[in-house]
């Protein structure tokens, strides 16, 4: 019969010395980490407005049209929103952290009255610590009149994002909207007049799109002189009017091959006009005018989100509020946070998240990934990296992984491949 000593690996001495008090041992502890602990992490805020003038055929977000609501209902929602800000700030001590960005999304935030917009901003200023924040407001062209734009400027809004989608009136009409090219151009002019950085959203692959209509949209967008342009792919979701129309063969969307062609055309024209990619769907003049909020989101920074159906994350926990408007207000009025569901990310989840979201910023810092997670990403998933490099989606250096021009067009595909490989290795 062997003894316990004989079962130990060779060279290991059986001893009771070496009382363990911490892991890792103190010799690995560093002063710079202590400083990070003492410095409050920046906070980003999202505020959701669920109201729209009209329902877009492609939209899958939680929205409701003005025809389905009255002023008292909207006022009640804003009151609930302000109460939620107060409750969450106290519960999570949000005021102790510097707020670097505030993003008003929707829906259509520019639909809210000037009084309600002021109320929300006053509440944010009271219950948070605003550190010269980027304040972004989304808007629909028909809602951005001069008086509203002047008020946004008064509130400190320094970034406006307009959902144009297309400058071809016949394409916009098929989305269920009534905006015109003339209205869109006027809204852009008004937004630029506030001094804010202006972004306009375009969508490639809308119903009825042709080479001619898409070329007109891209050319018109470039002619506006805005600082930022985003080009989103049209996605077909089961809860949209587009989906119902396609199922009935009443409407047809461009094929995937056509949509890729439209996106490639846009990238070529944008870069020719010196609008350079800052992520794989946003292009800015000279590569400047980075949006702080979105960049923070892709880097995995904390975002606390307010409003019905809003979702965000603190640390390694992601949460979403209830999507029921009535329930949302009832809970907040009762002094409860309206959180409906959440997910706690494991160490493996955090690695996969940092890959699939981080790559949206076109490149991943290998040293930063190793500092966060303890692994060199390239060595961790070498076969997948090699395949993506061989397919001309990625380039790799000692410092980073970077998307190629082809990778820019297929960014989410590249991110999914890498994150799936991380998930498989870490399982």
PLY file of the C-alpha trace (Angstrom):
ply
format ascii 1.0
element vertex 427
property float x
property float y
property float z
element edge 426
property int vertex1
property int vertex2
end_header
0.00 0.00 0.00
1.38 3.44 -0.95
1.60 6.27 1.56
0.18 9.79 1.16
3.74 11.09 0.71
4.39 8.68 -2.15
1.24 9.91 -3.97
2.47 13.54 -4.10
4.11 14.76 -7.33
7.89 14.46 -7.38
9.69 17.39 -5.72
6.71 18.36 -3.53
7.50 18.30 0.18
4.75 17.24 2.56
4.51 20.13 5.05
1.99 22.03 7.18
3.89 25.28 6.76
2.59 28.14 4.58
-0.74 29.30 6.03
-2.84 30.74 3.17
-4.51 34.08 3.95
-5.18 35.45 0.47
-5.04 34.59 -3.18
-3.09 35.59 -5.13
-0.15 36.14 -2.75
0.67 39.73 -1.75
3.79 39.83 -3.92
1.52 40.14 -6.97
-0.48 43.13 -5.66
0.18 46.51 -7.34
-0.27 50.19 -6.58
-1.93 51.07 -9.90
-4.73 48.59 -9.18
-5.30 50.24 -5.81
-5.63 53.59 -7.58
-8.27 52.15 -9.96
-10.17 50.94 -6.91
-10.16 54.45 -5.40
-11.25 56.20 -8.61
-15.04 56.14 -9.18
-15.80 54.42 -12.47
-17.57 56.61 -15.01
-21.29 56.08 -15.51
-23.36 56.28 -18.69
-27.10 56.88 -18.68
-29.82 55.84 -21.12
-33.34 57.35 -20.98
-36.12 55.70 -22.98
-39.05 57.50 -24.58
-41.60 55.01 -25.97
-43.68 57.48 -28.02
-43.63 57.95 -31.80
-45.62 59.99 -34.31
-45.95 56.96 -36.56
-45.06 53.29 -36.37
-42.20 52.31 -38.68
-42.73 49.05 -40.53
-39.22 47.81 -39.66
-39.18 48.79 -35.96
-39.15 46.06 -33.30
-38.61 48.27 -30.23
-41.14 48.97 -27.49
-42.96 52.02 -28.85
-46.47 53.41 -28.94
-47.91 56.10 -31.21
-49.33 59.44 -30.15
-52.74 58.38 -31.46
-52.75 55.70 -28.74
-51.91 58.11 -25.93
-53.03 61.39 -24.45
-51.12 64.16 -22.76
-51.99 63.04 -19.18
-50.64 59.55 -19.95
-47.37 60.96 -21.29
-47.08 63.32 -18.31
-47.60 60.36 -15.98
-44.85 58.44 -17.75
-42.42 61.34 -17.38
-43.29 61.59 -13.67
-42.60 57.86 -13.30
-39.33 58.24 -15.18
-38.20 61.00 -12.84
-39.20 58.94 -9.81
-37.22 55.95 -11.14
-34.13 58.15 -11.51
-34.48 59.21 -7.87
-35.04 55.63 -6.63
-32.14 54.11 -8.58
-29.73 56.87 -7.65
-30.36 56.27 -3.95
-30.37 52.48 -4.23
-27.07 52.22 -6.15
-25.41 55.46 -5.01
-25.19 56.63 -8.61
-24.42 60.20 -7.58
-21.03 59.05 -6.28
-19.93 58.34 -9.85
-19.21 60.86 -12.64
-21.80 60.63 -15.42
-19.96 60.94 -18.74
-22.84 60.43 -21.17
-26.63 60.69 -21.31
-28.52 59.21 -24.25
-32.20 59.92 -24.88
-33.46 57.14 -27.14
-36.77 55.79 -28.26
-39.19 56.02 -29.71
-38.87 59.69 -30.38
-37.57 61.82 -27.49
-38.11 65.02 -29.50
-41.86 64.34 -29.21
-41.78 65.22 -25.52
-42.89 68.71 -24.58
-40.29 71.28 -23.58
-41.59 71.13 -20.01
-41.21 67.36 -19.83
-37.72 67.44 -21.34
-36.71 70.07 -18.77
-38.21 68.00 -15.98
-36.15 64.96 -16.92
-32.92 66.93 -17.27
-33.50 68.73 -13.96
-34.02 65.35 -12.26
-30.85 63.93 -13.79
-28.86 66.94 -12.63
-30.29 66.65 -9.12
-29.67 62.94 -8.60
-26.50 62.35 -10.65
-23.10 64.00 -10.88
-22.80 65.26 -14.43
-19.15 65.46 -15.49
-19.31 67.59 -18.65
-21.38 64.83 -20.26
-22.10 64.11 -23.86
-25.90 64.53 -24.08
-27.47 62.89 -27.11
-31.09 63.14 -28.21
-32.63 61.02 -30.95
-35.25 62.64 -33.15
-37.51 62.07 -36.11
-37.33 64.81 -38.78
-40.98 65.86 -38.54
-40.64 66.50 -34.78
-37.53 68.70 -34.80
-38.98 72.18 -35.20
-36.92 75.29 -34.46
-38.46 75.94 -31.02
-37.70 72.37 -29.90
-34.14 72.57 -31.22
-33.59 75.85 -29.36
-34.78 74.19 -26.17
-32.45 71.23 -26.65
-29.57 73.69 -26.99
-30.72 75.41 -23.78
-30.71 72.05 -21.96
-27.09 71.40 -22.96
-27.75 68.79 -25.65
-24.55 68.56 -27.68
-25.34 65.66 -29.99
-28.49 65.09 -32.09
-29.17 61.87 -33.99
-31.86 62.01 -36.68
-33.51 58.86 -38.02
-33.59 59.72 -41.73
-33.22 56.13 -43.05
-33.73 57.21 -46.68
-33.94 60.40 -48.74
-36.05 58.65 -51.39
-39.66 59.59 -50.62
-41.08 56.46 -52.26
-38.90 54.23 -50.04
-39.82 56.12 -46.85
-43.51 55.78 -47.72
-43.17 51.99 -47.81
-41.91 52.07 -44.20
-45.22 53.54 -43.01
-43.75 57.00 -42.46
-44.75 60.25 -44.12
-41.43 62.08 -43.93
-40.15 63.69 -47.11
-36.66 64.52 -48.32
-37.49 68.21 -47.91
-38.52 67.71 -44.26
-35.42 65.66 -43.55
-33.08 68.28 -44.99
-34.84 71.03 -43.04
-34.51 69.08 -39.76
-30.80 68.55 -40.42
-30.33 72.27 -41.06
-32.12 73.09 -37.78
-30.05 70.52 -35.84
-26.76 71.85 -37.22
-27.85 75.34 -36.26
-27.80 74.40 -32.56
-24.05 73.81 -32.66
-24.50 70.16 -31.70
-22.70 67.31 -33.43
-25.30 65.88 -35.81
-25.60 62.24 -36.83
-28.06 60.89 -39.38
-29.11 57.25 -39.58
-29.50 55.50 -42.91
-30.77 51.95 -43.50
-29.55 49.76 -46.33
-31.98 47.17 -47.66
-35.35 48.84 -47.05
-38.35 47.57 -49.02
-38.31 48.77 -52.63
-34.68 49.92 -52.55
-32.84 50.06 -55.88
-29.34 51.02 -56.93
-30.67 54.43 -57.97
-32.64 55.20 -54.79
-29.77 54.11 -52.55
-27.19 56.10 -54.50
-29.45 59.16 -54.17
-29.75 58.64 -50.39
-26.00 58.32 -49.87
-25.20 61.29 -52.11
-27.81 63.48 -50.40
-26.57 62.48 -46.93
-23.01 63.44 -47.83
-24.23 66.76 -49.14
-25.68 67.77 -45.77
-22.26 68.20 -44.16
-23.25 66.46 -40.91
-20.38 65.26 -38.75
-21.53 61.63 -38.44
-23.36 59.07 -40.57
-24.53 55.61 -39.59
-25.51 52.88 -42.03
-27.59 50.12 -40.47
-28.62 46.87 -42.10
-32.36 46.32 -42.32
-33.24 43.34 -40.12
-36.53 41.46 -40.37
-38.12 40.89 -36.93
-41.25 38.85 -36.31
-43.02 41.66 -34.40
-42.85 44.18 -37.27
-45.19 45.21 -40.07
-42.41 44.36 -42.54
-42.48 40.76 -41.36
-46.26 40.49 -41.74
-46.12 42.01 -45.25
-43.32 39.73 -46.38
-45.14 36.66 -45.04
-48.18 37.65 -47.14
-46.01 38.34 -50.19
-47.37 41.89 -50.09
-43.88 43.39 -49.90
-40.37 42.31 -50.78
-37.08 43.25 -49.18
-33.80 43.29 -51.12
-31.88 40.01 -50.98
-28.89 39.63 -48.68
-26.61 39.94 -51.72
-28.28 43.21 -52.75
-28.08 44.59 -49.21
-24.35 43.82 -49.04
-23.92 45.62 -52.37
-25.73 48.70 -50.99
-23.62 48.71 -47.82
-20.40 48.34 -49.83
-21.43 51.24 -52.06
-22.08 53.43 -49.02
-18.69 52.59 -47.44
-16.89 53.42 -50.68
-18.66 56.77 -51.12
-18.27 57.73 -47.47
-14.55 57.06 -47.39
-14.13 58.93 -50.67
-15.66 61.97 -48.93
-13.30 61.46 -45.91
-15.97 60.02 -43.64
-13.91 57.36 -41.91
-15.20 54.37 -39.91
-15.15 54.69 -36.12
-17.12 51.49 -35.73
-18.36 49.21 -38.44
-21.60 51.10 -39.04
-20.65 54.69 -38.12
-18.54 57.02 -40.25
-17.43 60.47 -39.13
-15.66 63.42 -40.71
-11.96 62.63 -40.65
-12.56 59.89 -38.07
-13.34 62.42 -35.32
-16.57 63.22 -33.48
-16.61 59.85 -31.69
-19.81 59.19 -29.79
-18.91 58.67 -26.16
-22.07 56.75 -25.20
-21.92 54.06 -27.87
-18.16 53.69 -27.53
-18.58 53.15 -23.78
-21.25 50.53 -24.42
-19.05 48.51 -26.78
-16.21 48.66 -24.25
-18.40 47.11 -21.58
-18.63 50.21 -19.37
-21.57 50.59 -16.98
-24.81 51.96 -18.43
-27.81 52.52 -16.17
-31.02 52.71 -18.18
-34.28 54.39 -17.21
-37.75 53.95 -18.68
-40.10 51.23 -19.83
-38.30 48.24 -21.45
-34.91 49.96 -21.01
-31.92 47.68 -20.51
-28.44 48.31 -19.19
-25.69 46.87 -17.01
-23.82 47.52 -13.78
-20.71 45.43 -13.31
-21.36 41.90 -14.48
-25.15 42.07 -14.16
-27.40 43.11 -17.05
-31.00 44.05 -16.33
-34.12 45.14 -18.21
-37.17 47.04 -17.03
-40.71 45.80 -17.58
-42.08 46.40 -21.08
-45.60 47.05 -19.78
-46.28 50.80 -19.56
-49.02 50.47 -16.94
-46.95 48.11 -14.80
-43.91 50.35 -15.14
-45.70 53.38 -13.67
-47.52 51.32 -11.02
-44.25 49.85 -9.72
-42.35 53.13 -9.65
-45.24 54.97 -7.99
-45.19 52.25 -5.32
-41.51 52.95 -4.68
-40.23 49.85 -6.50
-37.60 49.72 -9.22
-39.34 48.38 -12.37
-36.73 45.69 -13.13
-38.29 42.64 -14.79
-35.37 40.37 -15.69
-31.61 40.16 -15.66
-28.53 38.08 -16.33
-25.32 37.67 -14.34
-22.38 37.33 -16.69
-19.78 34.70 -15.82
-16.07 35.17 -16.46
-16.58 33.32 -19.75
-19.52 35.58 -20.69
-17.45 38.68 -19.98
-14.67 37.49 -22.28
-17.12 36.67 -25.08
-18.90 40.02 -24.59
-15.67 41.99 -24.75
-14.87 40.27 -28.04
-18.20 40.50 -29.86
-18.95 44.07 -28.71
-15.38 45.34 -28.56
-14.75 44.38 -32.17
-17.51 46.80 -33.18
-14.87 49.48 -32.56
-12.83 47.96 -35.43
-9.93 46.73 -33.32
-9.26 44.83 -30.10
-6.34 45.69 -27.86
-4.58 42.41 -27.02
-2.87 43.77 -23.89
-6.08 45.27 -22.52
-7.92 41.98 -23.10
-5.16 40.12 -21.25
-5.21 42.67 -18.41
-8.95 42.16 -18.00
-9.15 38.41 -18.44
-5.68 36.93 -18.01
-5.44 35.43 -21.51
-3.91 36.46 -24.81
-6.94 36.33 -27.10
-4.97 35.28 -30.17
-3.30 32.35 -28.42
-6.58 31.39 -26.75
-8.45 30.90 -30.05
-5.57 30.63 -32.52
-7.35 28.35 -35.09
-10.31 30.76 -35.40
-8.02 33.79 -35.62
-5.98 32.07 -38.34
-9.16 31.25 -40.30
-10.41 34.85 -40.09
-7.02 36.21 -41.13
-6.94 33.73 -44.02
-10.42 34.85 -45.07
-9.25 38.49 -45.08
-11.57 39.52 -42.23
-8.81 40.34 -39.72
-5.24 41.46 -39.43
-3.19 40.64 -36.33
-0.20 42.36 -34.78
1.44 42.07 -31.37
-0.73 44.99 -30.24
-4.18 44.29 -31.70
-6.67 42.48 -33.86
-8.13 44.80 -36.50
-10.93 44.46 -39.04
-9.96 44.65 -42.70
-12.14 46.45 -45.24
-13.93 43.14 -45.84
-14.19 42.64 -42.09
-15.79 46.08 -41.80
-18.60 44.88 -44.06
-18.96 41.63 -42.13
-18.21 42.95 -38.65
-20.82 41.09 -36.62
-19.99 37.84 -38.41
-16.34 38.24 -37.44
-17.23 39.11 -33.85
-19.57 36.14 -33.54
-16.93 33.72 -34.82
-14.37 34.93 -32.29
-16.79 35.04 -29.35
-18.10 31.55 -30.15
-14.52 30.27 -30.14
-13.89 31.95 -26.77
-17.08 30.43 -25.40
-16.10 26.95 -26.61
-12.56 27.11 -25.19
-13.72 28.49 -21.84
-16.49 25.90 -21.39
0 1
1 2
2 3
3 4
4 5
5 6
6 7
7 8
8 9
9 10
10 11
11 12
12 13
13 14
14 15
15 16
16 17
17 18
18 19
19 20
20 21
21 22
22 23
23 24
24 25
25 26
26 27
27 28
28 29
29 30
30 31
31 32
32 33
33 34
34 35
35 36
36 37
37 38
38 39
39 40
40 41
41 42
42 43
43 44
44 45
45 46
46 47
47 48
48 49
49 50
50 51
51 52
52 53
53 54
54 55
55 56
56 57
57 58
58 59
59 60
60 61
61 62
62 63
63 64
64 65
65 66
66 67
67 68
68 69
69 70
70 71
71 72
72 73
73 74
74 75
75 76
76 77
77 78
78 79
79 80
80 81
81 82
82 83
83 84
84 85
85 86
86 87
87 88
88 89
89 90
90 91
91 92
92 93
93 94
94 95
95 96
96 97
97 98
98 99
99 100
100 101
101 102
102 103
103 104
104 105
105 106
106 107
107 108
108 109
109 110
110 111
111 112
112 113
113 114
114 115
115 116
116 117
117 118
118 119
119 120
120 121
121 122
122 123
123 124
124 125
125 126
126 127
127 128
128 129
129 130
130 131
131 132
132 133
133 134
134 135
135 136
136 137
137 138
138 139
139 140
140 141
141 142
142 143
143 144
144 145
145 146
146 147
147 148
148 149
149 150
150 151
151 152
152 153
153 154
154 155
155 156
156 157
157 158
158 159
159 160
160 161
161 162
162 163
163 164
164 165
165 166
166 167
167 168
168 169
169 170
170 171
171 172
172 173
173 174
174 175
175 176
176 177
177 178
178 179
179 180
180 181
181 182
182 183
183 184
184 185
185 186
186 187
187 188
188 189
189 190
190 191
191 192
192 193
193 194
194 195
195 196
196 197
197 198
198 199
199 200
200 201
201 202
202 203
203 204
204 205
205 206
206 207
207 208
208 209
209 210
210 211
211 212
212 213
213 214
214 215
215 216
216 217
217 218
218 219
219 220
220 221
221 222
222 223
223 224
224 225
225 226
226 227
227 228
228 229
229 230
230 231
231 232
232 233
233 234
234 235
235 236
236 237
237 238
238 239
239 240
240 241
241 242
242 243
243 244
244 245
245 246
246 247
247 248
248 249
249 250
250 251
251 252
252 253
253 254
254 255
255 256
256 257
257 258
258 259
259 260
260 261
261 262
262 263
263 264
264 265
265 266
266 267
267 268
268 269
269 270
270 271
271 272
272 273
273 274
274 275
275 276
276 277
277 278
278 279
279 280
280 281
281 282
282 283
283 284
284 285
285 286
286 287
287 288
288 289
289 290
290 291
291 292
292 293
293 294
294 295
295 296
296 297
297 298
298 299
299 300
300 301
301 302
302 303
303 304
304 305
305 306
306 307
307 308
308 309
309 310
310 311
311 312
312 313
313 314
314 315
315 316
316 317
317 318
318 319
319 320
320 321
321 322
322 323
323 324
324 325
325 326
326 327
327 328
328 329
329 330
330 331
331 332
332 333
333 334
334 335
335 336
336 337
337 338
338 339
339 340
340 341
341 342
342 343
343 344
344 345
345 346
346 347
347 348
348 349
349 350
350 351
351 352
352 353
353 354
354 355
355 356
356 357
357 358
358 359
359 360
360 361
361 362
362 363
363 364
364 365
365 366
366 367
367 368
368 369
369 370
370 371
371 372
372 373
373 374
374 375
375 376
376 377
377 378
378 379
379 380
380 381
381 382
382 383
383 384
384 385
385 386
386 387
387 388
388 389
389 390
390 391
391 392
392 393
393 394
394 395
395 396
396 397
397 398
398 399
399 400
400 401
401 402
402 403
403 404
404 405
405 406
406 407
407 408
408 409
409 410
410 411
411 412
412 413
413 414
414 415
415 416
416 417
417 418
418 419
419 420
420 421
421 422
422 423
423 424
424 425
425 426
